[in-house]
Amino acid sequence: MNMSKRLSNIPDSYFGKTMGQKIEHGPLPLINMAVGIPDGETPKVIVDEFIRAIQQPENQKYGAFHGKGTFRKAITDFYKRHYDVDLDPEEEVCILYGTKNGLVSLPTCVVEPGDYVLLPNPGYTDYLAGVLLADAKPYYLDLKTEHHYLPQWNQVDPHVLDQAKLIYLTYPNNPTGSIATQSFFDETIAQFKDSQTKIVHDFAYSAFGFEQKNPSILQTENAKDVAVEVFSLSKGYNMSGYRVGFAVGNKDMIAALKKYQTHTHAGMFGALQDASTVALNQCDAFLEQQNEIFKERRNQFEQRLKAVDIPFEPMKGGIFLWLKTPPNYNGESFVEYLLKEQSILVAPGIPFGDNGDAYVRISLALNDQELLEGAERLQSLSYLYKKEETSQ
């Protein structure tokens, strides 16, 4: 196949490669705990508006490249209502055709070839593709459990930190389920406010904060001087198939994203914008319900693992549980074992960075019966975790 060197040098997308493929598993019915696609339905009020909007003649034609004013106002109203953050709908909002598009294209928009871009390890798999497409240099932030998977800026190579042009953060963290505090964001903005470094915070799992509401990085004073936040409608509203999100914050970064999109897209389908406007304006209560559903799932699932002393990272937010592998297994070999012996499909930790080598990621986006069955099958493997103790 005739493929450019630049594209050839980018690793295959893990989920692009695995989603939809035929899965060989053991004799039990398969339980797929690998993909974070919300299992619930899109709220009826959103679907009804989408159906209505499709039939409107104005939505059957090209629209404004940067979106409808009604949608952009819904975004700014949402941020004011939930985070007390004021946004300019003209200069501080960029509509995205799925947040992944924005996250991957951002380095091309704001960094130069050879610039350092700091990436979380572990962190979302496709940030790296954006860095490599921009011919920039990835540098991994070593996130560790003892620091609650928050970067320690004083432990980063000072030369790299001084030269970095862009930093990716993601909280609640995919894959670890860790969260950020407002004080961490305050410290981070203070660290970089007078530097050349910009920050992008991936806020895809914003709706899911189990002990406290997840803070926005833009709530920190002067955050808009250095940061944008990328918000997704996919998870909180059960709208993953709609592919709608947005970036908000720093005017220069937003302007660069918007210019890039004028060359790659010709405006989002108007009916999608109308449905998303209803989501942001009318579905706050649904977001609270979503959080309660996943909080209860987290509580039940963790309780069953604790009962048999299977180790995992405490899940403070998001929809994923970060499970330690048994002794003598890495993430990939444990994935194979679970498929063969228990007919459970999970994601190996290694695609999220080498700090995930001894972990697997478990999605809680399943119905209660499947989650209970999955937990019981995992409980039956507790003996694997005790082998090391026995040998000692």
Secondary structure, 3 states (H helix, E strand, C coil): CCCCHHHHCCCCCHHHHHCCCCCCCCCCCCEECCCCCCCCCCCHHHHHHHHHHHCCHHHHCCCCCCCCHHHHHHHHHHHHHHHCCCCCCCCCEEEECCHHHHHHHHHHHHCCCCCEEEEEECCCCCHHHHHHHCCCEEEEEECCHHHCCCCCHHHCCHHHHHHCCEEEEECCCCCCCCCCCHHHHHHHHHHHCCCCCEEEEECCCCCCECCCCCCCHHHCCCHHHCEEEEEECCCCCCCCCCCCEEEEECHHHHHHHHHHHHHHCCCCCHHHHHHHHHHHHHCHHHHHHHHHHHHHHHHHHHHHHHHCCCCECCCCECCEEEEECCCCCCHHHHHHHHHHHHCEECEECHHHCHHHCCEEEEECCCCHHHHHHHHHHHHCCHHHHHHHHHHC
